[in-house]
């Protein structure tokens, strides 16, 4: 136990870029996950696979697809809108001083 506690400060300073991006995109993933999920589910039902392989394949591929769509929406839509809102707030503060 002491060994794990000893390396904790070093691990806390490391960040995995992909996990950080997924965390930053979590709201977009939450808001838009149904769009690709419904479309992909309709397509997946047409495949000639049944039983556990279909269920596991559908779960894994749906999670990956919804995550990628959410990240794309975050990068294309959410991040630029947040930057625009921050600039607008900065300009309003500068004008009020």
C-alpha positions in Angstrom: 0.0 0.0 0.0 2.8 2.4 0.8 4.3 1.9 -2.7 1.0 2.9 -4.4 0.8 6.0 -2.2 4.4 6.9 -2.9 3.9 7.1 -6.7 0.5 8.8 -6.6 1.9 12.4 -7.0 3.8 11.3 -10.1 0.7 9.7 -11.6 -1.6 12.7 -10.7 0.5 15.0 -12.8 0.3 12.7 -15.9 -2.6 13.1 -18.2 -3.7 10.9 -21.0 -4.7 13.1 -23.9 -7.4 10.8 -25.2 -9.0 10.4 -21.8 -8.9 14.2 -21.3 -10.5 14.7 -24.7 -13.2 12.2 -23.8 -13.8 14.0 -20.5 -14.0 17.4 -22.2 -16.4 15.9 -24.8 -18.6 14.1 -22.2 -21.4 16.7 -22.4 -21.5 16.4 -26.2 -21.5 12.7 -26.0 -24.4 12.8 -23.5 -26.4 15.2 -25.6 -25.9 13.6 -29.0 -25.4 9.9 -28.3 -29.0 9.0 -29.4 -28.6 10.2 -33.0 -25.9 7.7 -34.0 -27.3 5.0 -31.7 -30.7 4.8 -33.3 -29.2 4.9 -36.9 -26.6 2.3 -36.1 -29.1 0.0 -34.3 -31.4 0.0 -37.3 -28.5 -1.0 -39.5 -27.1 -3.6 -37.1 -30.5 -5.4 -36.9 -30.1 -6.2 -40.6 -26.9 -8.1 -40.2 -27.1 -11.9 -40.2 -25.7 -12.3 -36.7 -27.7 -13.3 -33.7 -27.3 -14.1 -30.0 -24.4 -13.1 -27.9 -22.1 -12.2 -30.8 -24.6 -9.6 -32.0 -25.2 -8.2 -28.5 -21.5 -7.8 -27.7 -20.7 -6.5 -31.2 -23.5 -4.0 -31.0 -22.6 -2.8 -27.5 -18.9 -2.3 -28.3 -19.4 -0.7 -31.7 -22.2 1.5 -30.4 -20.0 2.8 -27.6 -17.2 3.5 -29.9 -19.4 5.2 -32.5 -21.3 7.4 -30.0 -18.0 8.4 -28.4 -16.4 9.4 -31.7 -19.5 11.3 -32.8 -19.6 13.1 -29.5 -15.9 14.0 -29.7 -16.4 15.3 -33.3 -19.4 17.5 -32.2 -17.3 18.8 -29.3 -14.4 19.7 -31.6 -16.5 21.1 -34.4 -19.3 22.8 -32.5 -18.9 23.0 -28.7 -15.3 24.1 -28.4 -15.6 27.0 -30.9 -18.9 28.2 -29.3 -17.3 28.1 -25.8 -14.3 30.1 -27.2 -16.7 32.7 -28.8 -18.6 33.0 -25.5 -15.4 33.5 -23.5 -14.2 36.2 -25.9 -17.6 37.9 -25.7 -17.5 37.9 -21.9 -14.0 39.2 -22.0 -15.0 42.1 -24.3 -18.0 43.0 -22.1 -15.8 43.1 -19.0 -13.2 45.3 -20.9 -15.9 47.7 -22.0 -17.4 48.0 -18.5 -14.1 49.0 -17.0 
